[in-house]
């Protein structure tokens, strides 16, 4: 199972988004709130003797909601889930946005995930 599949499994039923977790872009007409994730970068870690078998993947998780409060609440819940996840990860940064065309609030959080 890829780290992205593991992430979807972690987030799918543990947030008010109720399984609305999509790679890259949400489908047209997706019920709100929803979560979109994307891989920002992925690097295999090497040591002097060759490949270590360990990879570092940076993932951005964005929450889209009709209210700022709901986007903040879901993002905080995701942060708690990530902190308790059995896969080692570190929160890098979080930003708030408003998407005027869609009339949605967005909170985007980046995580550095170490995995095999």
PyMOL commands that set and color helices and strands:
alter all, ss='L'
color gray80, all
select helices_A, chain A and resi 3-12+68-84
alter helices_A, ss='H'
color red, helices_A
select strands_A, chain A and resi 21-23+34-47+50-65+89-99+104-115
alter strands_A, ss='S'
color yellow, strands_A
deselect
rebuild
show_as cartoon
